[in-house]
Amino acid sequence: MTKFARYQANGSISYGIVEGDTVKEISAPPYESYQETGKTASLSSVKLLAPVVPRKIVAIGLNYRSHLGDRTPPKVPEPFFKTTTSLAGPGDDIVIPKSALDEGVQIQPEAEMSLVVGKTCKNVSQSDALSYILGVTCGNDVSARDWQRDDLQWWRAKSSDTFSPIGPFVVTGLDPDNLRLKCRVNGQEVQNQTTSDLLYDTKRIIEFVSGFVTLEPGDVIMTGTPGSPGDIKPGDTVEVELEGVGVLTNPITAGK
């Protein structure tokens, strides 16, 4: 198991391997050929960033049995795209657009196990799908419910700036279909489920998506959210915790 970080230190952005309270710099992103540079820093002295910068973010809708409610289960994994400009990292603000606040739009977090693609992935089978995945990280598919329901497309409901926090680390060697996923708002638990509740497991997701869209190194797949998350508003703090990875924490602020 290896834990990778992307971080800012002394004005520079680097990737590194996290061991205990120390991050060891590497020469390239973890999905490329890299070497340790010999430089180290304490985690407390660096700013953690989104652990990868994906070319695309693919999210899967209605993919937990506990989230379906009385809705008909989808016959296949149901992907949608989130813009890369919606990306945010650990500690970054989730900014609710002013228009959403003015309209009283319901905003909710969605804790999601997120897969990070490790190598170019096209038309793969379930039997070798996981060999294309570098590791997993925490994700939060922030959602403006009224816009999600009423707009023709989910472009602003799911992809407003800062609506896709990921982090704090990418971790290899975990079983993505048997991890505990939690979400807390202001310390109160609002989601708690294992990824074994996924309607379509990670292998099927990778097989299905790669049959139509080439997945590239560093791309992120958010695999769905369990249960019924609560609402969030400016002043709140959201934590997404994924077993073996850590906790992704983001404060909620109001846009201007």
QUIFEN-V664051 format. One record per pair of residues at least 12 apart in sequence whose ideal C-beta (glycine too) atoms are under 10 Angstrom apart, sorted by the first residue. I is the first residue (numbers start at 0). GAP is how many residues later the second one is. D is the distance in Angstrom with one decimal. If there is no record, write none. Layout:
BEGIN
i,gap,d
I,GAP,D
I,GAP,D
END
This chain:
BEGIN
i,gap,d
0,134,8.8
0,170,6.3
0,171,6.0
0,172,3.8
0,173,6.9
0,243,7.4
1,15,6.2
1,16,8.6
1,17,9.2
1,28,7.8
1,132,9.4
1,133,7.6
1,167,9.5
1,168,8.7
1,169,7.2
1,170,4.7
1,171,6.9
2,13,9.4
2,14,6.8
2,15,4.2
2,16,7.7
2,17,9.9
2,20,9.2
2,27,9.9
2,48,9.5
2,132,8.5
2,165,9.3
2,166,4.8
2,167,7.5
2,168,5.1
2,169,8.0
2,170,9.6
2,241,9.0
2,242,8.0
2,243,8.3
3,12,7.2
3,13,6.2
3,14,7.1
3,19,9.3
3,22,8.0
3,25,8.5
3,26,4.3
3,27,9.2
3,30,9.7
3,47,6.2
3,48,8.4
3,112,8.8
3,130,8.0
3,131,7.1
3,133,9.1
3,165,6.2
3,166,4.6
3,167,7.6
3,168,7.7
4,12,7.7
4,13,5.1
4,18,5.5
4,19,9.7
4,20,9.9
4,21,9.8
4,25,9.3
4,38,7.9
4,41,8.1
4,43,6.0
4,44,8.2
4,46,6.0
4,85,9.3
4,162,8.3
4,163,7.0
4,164,5.4
4,165,7.9
5,17,9.8
5,23,7.9
5,24,8.9
5,40,9.9
5,41,10.0
5,42,7.5
5,43,4.7
5,44,6.6
5,45,4.9
5,46,6.7
5,47,7.8
5,83,7.9
5,84,10.0
5,161,8.3
5,162,9.5
5,163,9.1
5,164,8.6
6,16,6.2
6,18,8.9
6,34,7.8
6,36,8.2
6,38,9.5
6,39,4.2
6,40,6.2
6,41,5.3
6,42,5.9
6,44,8.9
6,82,9.4
6,83,9.6
6,161,9.5
7,38,6.5
7,39,4.5
7,40,8.3
7,41,6.0
7,81,9.6
8,14,8.5
8,16,8.5
8,30,8.8
8,32,5.4
8,33,9.8
8,36,6.8
8,37,4.4
8,38,7.5
9,31,8.7
9,35,9.3
9,36,8.9
11,13,9.4
11,27,10.0
12,34,9.3
12,36,6.7
12,40,9.5
13,12,7.6
13,13,9.0
13,14,10.0
13,23,8.3
13,25,7.9
13,27,8.8
13,32,8.5
13,35,9.6
14,12,8.3
14,13,6.9
14,14,5.4
14,15,6.1
14,16,9.7
14,17,9.2
14,19,7.3
14,34,9.7
14,36,8.3
14,37,8.8
14,155,9.6
15,14,9.1
15,18,9.8
15,20,8.7
15,21,8.9
15,23,8.4
15,24,8.2
15,25,7.8
15,27,9.5
15,30,8.4
15,153,10.0
16,13,8.1
16,17,9.2
16,19,7.2
16,23,9.7
16,152,9.8
17,25,6.8
17,30,9.5
17,150,9.0
17,151,6.1
17,152,9.9
17,153,9.1
17,228,9.3
18,21,9.1
18,24,9.9
19,22,9.6
19,23,8.5
20,20,10.0
20,21,5.8
20,22,5.3
20,23,7.0
20,24,9.9
21,18,5.5
21,19,7.2
21,20,6.0
21,21,6.9
21,22,9.9
21,23,10.0
22,16,9.3
22,17,6.9
22,18,5.5
22,19,7.7
22,20,5.8
22,22,9.1
22,23,6.4
22,25,8.9
22,146,9.7
23,12,5.6
23,13,8.1
23,14,8.3
23,15,7.6
23,16,5.2
23,17,8.5
24,12,4.6
24,13,7.7
24,14,4.2
24,15,7.0
24,16,7.5
25,13,9.5
28,22,9.5
28,23,6.9
28,24,8.4
28,105,9.3
28,141,9.8
28,188,7.5
28,189,6.5
29,21,8.5
29,22,8.0
29,86,8.5
29,88,7.9
29,104,6.2
29,105,8.0
29,140,6.6
29,142,8.3
29,187,9.3
29,188,9.1
30,21,7.7
30,85,7.5
30,86,7.3
30,87,4.8
30,88,6.8
30,89,9.9
30,103,5.2
30,104,9.5
30,139,9.0
30,185,9.1
30,186,3.9
30,187,5.7
30,188,9.5
31,86,9.6
31,87,9.7
31,185,7.1
31,186,9.1
42,125,9.3
46,42,8.5
46,43,8.6
46,44,7.5
46,45,9.9
47,41,6.5
47,42,4.5
47,43,7.0
47,44,9.8
47,119,6.3
47,120,5.1
47,121,8.0
47,198,9.8
47,200,9.7
48,38,9.7
48,39,9.5
48,40,4.4
48,41,7.5
48,42,9.2
48,43,8.6
48,117,9.9
48,118,7.5
48,119,9.1
49,37,5.4
49,38,6.6
49,39,3.8
49,40,7.8
49,42,8.1
49,87,8.9
49,114,8.7
49,115,7.5
49,116,5.2
49,117,5.7
49,118,9.1
49,170,9.0
49,198,9.8
50,38,7.8
50,39,8.6
50,63,9.7
50,65,7.4
50,83,9.9
50,84,9.1
50,86,5.7
50,87,9.5
50,115,6.6
50,116,5.3
50,117,7.0
50,118,5.8
50,119,4.7
50,120,9.4
50,167,9.6
50,169,9.4
50,194,9.7
50,197,9.9
51,35,9.2
51,62,9.7
51,64,5.6
51,65,8.9
51,82,8.3
51,83,9.8
51,85,8.0
51,114,7.6
51,115,9.2
51,118,6.5
51,165,8.7
51,166,4.6
51,167,8.3
51,168,6.8
52,31,7.5
52,34,7.2
52,36,9.9
52,165,6.5
52,167,9.6
53,28,9.5
53,30,6.2
53,33,7.3
53,60,9.7
53,62,7.9
53,63,8.0
53,110,9.2
53,112,8.5
53,161,9.7
53,162,8.2
53,163,9.2
53,164,5.1
53,165,4.7
53,166,4.5
53,167,9.3
54,29,6.9
54,62,9.5
54,159,10.0
54,160,9.2
54,161,5.3
54,162,8.8
54,163,6.6
54,164,5.9
54,165,9.4
55,25,6.3
55,26,8.4
55,27,8.8
55,28,6.9
55,61,9.5
55,157,7.8
55,158,9.6
55,159,8.0
55,160,7.6
55,162,9.4
55,163,5.4
55,164,7.8
55,165,9.4
56,23,9.6
56,24,6.7
56,25,4.1
56,26,7.4
56,27,6.5
56,29,7.3
56,30,7.2
56,57,8.5
56,82,8.6
56,84,9.1
56,101,9.4
56,102,8.6
56,107,5.7
56,109,8.4
56,162,7.4
56,163,4.8
56,164,7.9
56,165,6.8
57,19,9.7
57,21,5.1
57,22,7.7
57,23,6.3
57,24,7.8
57,56,9.8
57,57,9.0
57,59,9.4
57,147,8.6
57,151,5.8
57,155,7.3
57,157,7.6
57,161,7.0
57,162,7.2
57,163,4.8
57,164,7.2
57,165,9.4
58,19,9.4
58,20,6.8
58,21,5.6
58,22,7.4
58,23,5.5
58,51,8.7
58,53,7.4
58,55,8.8
58,80,8.3
58,82,5.5
58,84,9.8
58,95,9.2
58,99,7.0
58,100,9.7
58,105,8.3
58,161,8.8
58,162,7.5
58,163,4.1
58,164,8.1
58,165,7.8
58,166,9.3
59,14,9.1
59,17,5.3
59,18,6.4
59,19,5.7
59,20,8.1
59,52,8.5
59,55,10.0
59,81,9.4
59,138,8.7
59,139,8.9
59,140,7.2
59,142,9.8
59,144,10.0
59,145,5.9
59,148,9.1
59,149,8.3
59,161,7.2
59,162,6.7
59,163,5.4
59,164,4.8
59,165,9.4
60,13,7.4
60,16,8.6
60,17,4.5
60,18,7.7
60,19,6.1
60,49,10.0
60,80,9.2
60,87,9.8
60,93,8.9
60,97,9.5
60,161,9.7
60,163,7.0
60,164,9.2
61,12,5.5
61,15,9.3
61,16,6.1
61,137,7.3
61,138,9.8
61,162,7.1
61,163,9.4
62,14,6.6
62,15,7.5
62,16,9.7
62,49,9.1
62,132,10.0
62,134,9.2
62,135,5.8
62,136,5.0
62,137,5.8
62,138,9.4
62,141,9.9
62,142,7.8
62,159,9.4
62,160,6.2
62,161,2.9
62,162,8.0
62,163,9.1
63,46,10.0
63,48,9.4
63,117,9.2
63,127,9.6
63,129,6.5
63,130,9.9
63,131,8.7
63,133,5.2
63,134,6.2
63,135,6.5
63,136,9.9
63,159,8.8
63,160,5.2
63,161,6.4
63,162,4.1
63,163,7.3
64,128,9.1
64,131,9.9
64,132,5.4
64,133,8.1
64,134,5.8
64,161,8.2
65,125,9.0
65,126,9.8
65,127,5.7
65,131,5.6
65,133,9.8
65,159,9.3
65,160,4.6
65,161,5.0
65,162,8.3
66,43,8.7
66,124,9.3
66,126,8.7
66,130,8.7
66,132,8.8
66,157,6.9
66,158,5.9
66,159,5.5
66,160,6.1
66,161,7.2
66,162,9.0
67,131,7.4
67,158,10.0
68,158,9.9
68,159,7.8
72,126,6.0
72,127,9.4
73,125,7.5
73,126,8.1
75,124,7.6
75,128,8.6
75,129,9.9
75,132,5.9
76,121,9.6
76,122,8.1
76,123,4.4
76,124,9.5
76,127,6.3
76,128,5.0
76,129,9.3
76,130,8.8
76,131,4.7
76,132,7.0
76,144,9.7
76,146,8.9
76,147,8.7
77,121,9.7
77,122,8.9
77,130,9.3
77,146,9.2
78,126,8.0
78,129,7.6
78,130,5.6
78,133,8.5
78,134,7.9
78,142,8.2
78,143,9.5
79,61,9.7
79,73,8.8
79,74,6.0
79,75,9.7
79,78,6.9
79,79,9.4
79,142,9.6
80,72,10.0
80,73,8.9
80,74,9.1
80,77,8.6
80,78,7.8
80,132,9.0
81,57,9.6
81,59,7.2
81,60,9.5
81,72,8.6
81,73,9.4
81,76,5.4
81,77,5.0
81,78,9.9
81,81,7.1
81,82,5.0
81,138,8.6
81,140,7.4
82,72,7.7
82,73,9.9
82,75,8.6
82,76,4.2
82,77,8.9
82,78,8.6
82,80,8.7
82,81,7.9
83,75,9.1
83,80,8.2
83,135,9.8
83,136,9.3
84,74,7.5
84,75,9.1
84,76,5.9
84,77,9.1
84,78,9.5
84,79,8.9
85,55,9.5
85,56,8.1
85,69,9.9
85,70,9.8
85,72,7.5
85,73,4.5
85,74,6.5
85,75,6.1
85,76,6.6
85,77,4.5
85,78,4.1
85,79,9.0
86,72,9.9
86,74,9.0
86,75,8.2
86,76,9.0
86,77,5.2
86,78,7.8
86,79,7.0
86,80,10.0
86,133,8.5
87,52,8.3
87,54,8.8
87,73,8.2
87,74,4.5
87,75,7.8
87,76,6.4
87,77,4.1
87,78,7.6
87,79,8.6
87,160,9.5
87,162,6.7
88,73,9.8
88,76,6.7
88,77,7.1
88,78,5.3
88,79,7.9
88,159,8.6
88,161,8.7
89,48,8.8
89,75,7.5
89,76,8.6
89,77,4.2
89,78,4.2
89,79,8.9
89,156,8.8
89,157,8.6
89,158,5.7
89,159,6.4
89,160,7.5
90,74,9.2
90,76,8.7
90,77,8.6
90,157,9.0
90,158,6.3
90,159,6.9
90,160,7.9
91,70,6.5
91,73,6.4
91,75,8.9
91,156,9.9
91,157,9.6
91,158,6.0
91,159,8.4
91,161,9.9
92,68,10.0
92,69,6.3
92,72,9.5
92,141,9.5
92,157,6.8
92,158,5.5
92,159,7.3
92,160,4.4
92,161,9.5
92,162,9.5
93,13,8.6
93,15,8.0
93,46,7.5
93,48,5.7
93,66,9.3
93,67,9.5
93,68,5.0
93,69,7.0
93,70,9.5
93,71,6.5
93,138,7.6
93,140,9.4
93,142,8.9
93,143,9.6
93,144,6.9
93,156,4.9
93,157,7.2
93,158,5.1
93,159,7.2
94,47,9.7
94,65,7.8
94,66,6.4
94,67,4.8
94,68,8.7
94,139,8.9
94,155,10.0
94,156,9.8
94,157,8.1
94,158,5.4
94,159,7.4
94,160,4.8
94,161,8.9
95,46,8.6
95,48,8.1
95,64,8.0
95,66,8.8
95,67,9.2
95,136,8.0
95,137,7.5
95,138,6.3
95,140,9.9
95,156,6.6
95,157,7.3
95,158,5.9
95,159,5.9
96,47,7.9
96,50,9.5
96,59,7.5
96,63,5.4
96,64,8.0
96,65,9.5
96,66,9.4
96,157,8.9
96,158,4.6
96,159,9.6
97,156,7.0
97,157,4.5
97,158,6.1
98,45,9.7
98,48,9.4
98,57,8.8
98,61,9.6
98,156,8.1
99,44,5.5
99,46,8.1
99,47,7.4
99,56,8.4
99,57,9.4
99,60,7.7
99,154,9.3
99,155,7.8
100,132,8.4
100,133,7.5
100,153,5.8
100,154,7.3
102,41,9.3
102,43,7.1
102,44,8.8
103,42,8.0
104,39,5.0
104,40,7.1
104,41,4.5
104,42,6.2
104,43,9.4
104,45,9.6
104,51,9.7
104,52,8.7
105,37,8.7
105,38,7.2
105,39,4.2
105,40,5.8
105,41,9.3
105,42,9.2
105,43,9.3
105,125,5.8
105,126,9.4
105,127,9.9
106,35,6.9
106,36,7.2
106,37,5.6
106,38,7.3
106,39,9.2
106,40,9.6
106,50,9.6
106,53,9.5
106,56,9.2
106,124,6.4
106,125,5.3
106,126,7.1
106,127,9.5
106,129,9.5
106,145,8.0
107,33,9.3
107,34,7.5
107,35,5.3
107,36,8.3
107,37,6.1
107,40,9.4
107,75,9.8
107,77,9.5
107,82,9.0
107,117,9.1
107,120,8.6
107,121,4.9
107,122,6.9
107,123,5.7
107,124,6.5
107,130,9.8
108,31,5.3
108,32,7.9
108,33,5.9
108,34,7.8
108,54,9.9
108,56,9.1
108,74,5.8
108,75,9.4
108,76,6.9
108,81,7.8
108,82,8.2
108,116,8.4
108,120,5.3
108,121,8.0
108,122,8.9
108,123,5.7
108,127,9.0
108,129,4.8
108,130,9.2
108,131,7.3
108,141,8.6
108,143,8.8
109,29,8.3
109,30,6.4
109,31,4.0
109,32,7.0
109,33,5.8
109,48,9.3
109,53,9.9
109,73,7.8
109,81,8.2
109,112,8.1
109,114,8.2
109,115,3.7
109,116,9.0
109,117,9.7
109,119,5.9
109,128,10.0
109,130,8.8
110,27,7.4
110,28,7.7
110,29,6.4
110,30,8.4
110,70,5.5
110,71,6.6
110,72,3.6
110,73,9.0
110,79,8.4
110,80,4.9
110,81,9.1
110,82,8.6
110,111,9.9
110,113,9.9
110,114,5.8
110,115,7.5
110,116,8.9
110,118,7.1
110,127,8.5
110,128,8.8
110,129,4.4
110,130,7.8
110,131,8.0
110,137,8.7
111,25,9.7
111,26,7.8
111,27,4.2
111,28,6.9
111,29,5.3
111,52,9.8
111,54,9.1
111,69,7.5
111,71,9.2
111,79,9.7
111,83,9.6
111,108,9.8
111,109,9.3
111,110,4.3
111,111,5.9
111,112,6.2
111,113,5.2
111,114,9.0
111,128,7.6
111,130,8.8
112,23,5.7
112,24,8.1
112,25,7.5
112,26,7.1
112,61,9.4
112,63,6.3
112,64,9.2
112,66,6.1
112,67,9.8
112,68,5.6
112,81,9.8
112,82,5.3
112,85,8.5
112,89,8.3
112,108,9.3
112,109,7.9
112,110,5.2
112,111,8.3
112,112,9.3
112,113,9.9
112,127,9.3
112,129,5.7
112,130,9.2
112,132,8.5
113,21,9.8
113,22,6.5
113,23,5.1
113,24,6.7
113,25,3.5
113,26,9.1
113,27,8.9
113,50,9.2
113,51,10.0
113,52,5.7
113,53,9.4
113,56,9.0
113,62,9.7
113,106,5.3
113,107,6.5
113,108,4.9
113,109,6.8
113,126,9.5
113,128,8.4
113,131,9.4
113,134,9.6
114,14,9.8
114,15,9.1
114,17,9.2
114,18,5.2
114,19,8.3
114,20,8.0
114,21,6.0
114,22,8.3
114,24,9.2
114,55,9.6
114,61,6.6
114,87,6.2
114,90,7.7
114,91,7.5
114,94,10.0
114,100,9.3
114,104,8.7
114,105,7.0
114,106,4.3
114,107,8.2
114,108,6.5
115,17,6.9
115,18,4.7
115,19,5.6
115,20,7.0
115,21,6.1
115,23,9.9
115,50,8.5
115,54,5.0
115,55,9.4
115,56,9.3
115,101,8.7
115,102,6.9
115,103,7.5
115,104,5.9
115,105,8.1
116,15,6.3
116,16,6.4
116,17,6.7
116,18,9.9
116,89,8.6
116,92,9.9
116,93,9.2
116,97,9.9
116,98,4.7
116,99,6.5
116,100,5.8
116,101,6.5
116,102,4.3
116,103,7.5
116,104,7.2
117,12,9.8
117,13,8.3
117,14,6.2
117,15,5.8
117,16,3.3
117,17,7.6
117,52,9.4
117,54,8.6
117,97,9.7
117,99,6.1
117,100,8.6
117,101,9.6
118,12,8.2
118,13,5.6
118,14,9.0
118,15,8.1
118,96,8.9
118,97,8.7
118,98,5.7
119,12,8.0
119,90,9.5
119,94,6.6
119,95,7.2
119,96,5.9
119,97,6.7
119,99,9.6
120,12,8.4
120,85,6.7
120,86,9.7
120,88,8.4
120,89,4.8
120,92,9.3
120,93,7.0
120,94,3.9
120,95,7.7
120,96,8.8
120,98,8.2
120,100,9.9
121,88,5.4
121,89,8.3
121,90,9.4
121,91,8.4
121,92,4.6
121,93,7.3
121,94,9.6
122,84,8.6
122,87,6.0
122,88,5.8
122,89,9.2
122,91,8.9
123,79,9.1
123,82,6.1
123,83,6.1
123,85,9.5
123,86,5.0
123,87,8.4
123,91,8.7
124,78,8.6
124,81,9.3
124,82,6.1
124,85,9.4
124,86,9.9
125,75,8.6
125,76,9.3
125,77,4.0
125,78,6.1
125,79,9.6
125,80,7.6
125,81,4.9
125,82,9.4
126,76,7.9
126,80,9.1
127,75,9.0
127,78,9.4
127,79,9.6
128,72,9.4
128,73,7.1
128,74,4.4
128,75,8.0
128,76,8.1
128,77,3.9
128,78,5.5
128,79,9.7
128,80,9.8
128,81,7.8
129,45,9.3
129,46,7.4
129,47,9.3
129,71,10.0
129,72,6.8
129,73,6.3
129,76,7.5
130,75,9.8
131,74,6.5
131,78,7.7
131,83,7.1
131,85,9.3
132,39,8.8
132,43,7.4
132,69,7.3
132,70,9.6
132,73,7.1
132,82,9.4
132,88,8.5
133,36,6.2
133,37,9.4
133,38,6.4
133,83,7.7
133,84,8.3
133,85,9.9
134,34,8.5
134,35,4.4
134,36,5.0
134,37,4.1
134,38,7.4
134,39,7.1
134,41,8.8
134,109,9.6
134,110,8.5
135,33,9.4
135,34,7.1
135,35,6.0
135,36,8.4
135,37,9.6
135,38,5.7
135,39,9.4
135,40,5.4
135,43,7.2
135,59,9.0
135,66,8.7
135,85,9.8
135,87,9.0
135,106,6.7
135,107,9.5
135,108,7.8
135,109,6.3
136,29,5.3
136,30,6.1
136,31,7.8
136,32,6.5
136,33,4.9
136,34,7.2
136,83,7.7
136,85,9.9
136,103,9.7
136,105,7.3
136,108,5.9
136,109,8.9
136,111,7.9
137,27,8.1
137,28,6.6
137,29,6.3
137,30,7.2
137,31,8.5
137,32,9.9
137,33,9.9
137,43,8.3
137,44,9.7
137,45,9.6
137,101,9.1
137,102,4.5
137,103,6.9
137,104,4.6
137,107,5.6
137,108,7.1
137,109,7.3
137,110,3.9
137,111,9.6
138,25,7.1
138,26,7.1
138,27,4.9
138,28,8.6
138,42,9.8
138,81,7.0
138,82,9.0
138,83,4.7
138,84,8.3
138,86,9.1
138,101,7.0
138,103,8.5
138,109,7.6
139,22,9.8
139,23,8.2
139,24,7.3
139,25,4.6
139,26,7.6
139,27,9.5
139,43,7.8
139,82,8.7
139,85,9.0
139,89,9.7
139,92,10.0
139,98,6.5
139,99,9.3
139,100,5.1
139,108,6.5
139,109,10.0
139,110,6.8
140,17,6.6
140,18,10.0
140,22,7.6
140,23,6.9
140,24,9.2
140,25,10.0
140,81,5.3
140,82,9.8
140,83,8.5
140,84,6.3
140,88,9.8
140,99,9.8
141,15,9.2
141,16,7.7
141,17,9.5
141,18,7.7
141,20,7.5
141,21,4.0
141,22,7.1
141,23,7.4
141,87,10.0
141,90,8.0
141,96,8.4
141,108,8.7
141,110,9.0
142,14,6.0
142,15,6.0
142,17,9.8
142,20,7.6
142,82,8.8
142,86,8.6
143,12,6.7
143,13,4.5
143,14,7.8
143,15,9.9
143,16,6.9
143,19,8.0
144,12,7.4
144,86,8.6
146,13,8.6
157,64,9.8
159,95,8.5
160,94,8.4
161,88,8.1
161,90,9.6
161,91,8.9
161,93,9.1
163,56,8.1
163,58,7.7
164,73,8.3
164,75,7.7
164,83,6.0
164,84,9.0
164,85,5.0
165,54,6.2
165,56,8.3
165,74,9.1
165,82,7.0
166,73,9.1
166,78,8.7
166,79,8.2
166,80,9.4
166,81,5.1
166,82,9.1
166,83,9.2
167,72,10.0
167,77,7.6
167,78,5.2
167,79,7.2
167,80,5.9
167,81,8.3
168,73,9.7
168,75,9.5
168,76,5.9
168,77,5.8
168,79,9.4
169,48,9.7
169,50,9.6
169,75,8.1
170,71,8.5
170,72,9.7
170,73,5.6
170,74,5.0
170,75,8.2
171,72,10.0
172,71,8.5
173,21,9.8
173,68,8.7
173,69,7.7
173,70,4.7
173,71,7.6
174,20,8.5
174,21,9.5
174,27,9.4
174,68,9.7
174,69,9.0
175,19,6.3
175,22,8.9
175,25,8.0
175,26,4.5
175,27,8.9
175,29,9.6
175,30,10.0
175,47,7.8
175,66,9.7
175,68,10.0
176,17,8.8
176,18,5.5
176,19,6.0
176,20,9.8
176,21,6.7
176,24,4.9
176,25,5.9
176,26,8.0
176,46,9.6
177,16,6.4
177,17,6.4
177,18,5.4
177,23,9.9
177,65,8.7
178,14,9.9
178,15,6.6
178,16,4.8
178,17,8.6
178,63,5.9
178,64,4.4
178,65,6.4
178,66,8.0
179,12,7.5
179,13,7.8
179,14,5.4
179,15,8.0
179,16,9.7
179,61,7.9
179,62,7.5
179,63,4.1
179,64,8.8
180,12,5.7
180,13,6.9
180,14,6.2
180,16,9.0
180,17,10.0
180,42,9.4
180,43,9.8
180,44,8.3
180,45,6.7
180,46,9.7
180,59,7.7
180,60,7.3
180,61,5.6
180,62,7.4
180,64,9.7
181,44,9.6
181,57,7.8
181,58,7.3
181,59,4.4
181,60,8.0
181,61,8.6
181,65,8.8
182,42,8.1
182,43,8.9
182,44,8.5
182,46,5.9
182,47,8.6
182,55,6.9
182,56,6.9
182,57,5.4
182,58,7.6
182,65,9.6
183,46,9.9
183,53,8.4
183,54,7.3
183,55,4.4
183,56,8.2
183,57,7.4
183,63,8.7
183,65,9.2
184,44,8.0
184,45,5.6
184,46,8.2
184,47,6.0
184,48,9.5
184,51,5.7
184,52,7.4
184,53,5.7
184,54,7.9
184,67,8.9
185,44,9.6
185,46,9.0
185,49,8.7
185,50,5.6
185,51,5.9
185,52,8.4
185,53,9.1
185,66,9.7
186,50,7.9
186,52,7.9
187,42,7.9
188,41,9.8
188,50,9.3
188,52,9.5
189,37,7.6
189,38,8.1
189,39,5.2
189,40,4.4
189,41,9.3
189,42,9.4
189,48,9.0
189,49,10.0
190,34,7.0
190,35,5.7
190,36,4.9
190,37,8.2
190,38,5.4
190,39,8.7
190,49,8.4
190,50,9.6
191,34,7.9
191,35,7.5
191,49,9.3
192,32,8.8
192,33,3.5
192,34,6.1
193,32,8.5
193,49,8.3
194,28,7.3
194,29,9.0
194,31,8.7
194,47,8.7
194,48,8.8
196,27,9.2
196,29,5.9
196,30,9.2
197,25,6.4
197,26,6.4
197,28,8.7
198,25,7.5
199,23,8.5
199,24,8.2
200,22,8.7
201,19,8.1
201,21,6.5
204,16,6.3
204,17,10.0
204,18,6.2
204,19,8.7
205,15,7.4
205,17,10.0
208,12,6.8
224,15,9.7
231,18,9.6
231,20,5.2
232,19,6.4
232,21,8.6
233,17,8.8
233,18,5.4
233,19,5.5
233,20,4.1
233,21,9.0
234,16,8.1
234,17,6.6
234,18,8.1
234,19,8.6
235,14,9.5
235,15,7.4
235,16,4.4
235,17,9.5
236,12,6.5
236,13,7.2
236,14,5.2
236,15,7.0
237,12,5.4
237,13,8.0
237,14,6.6
END
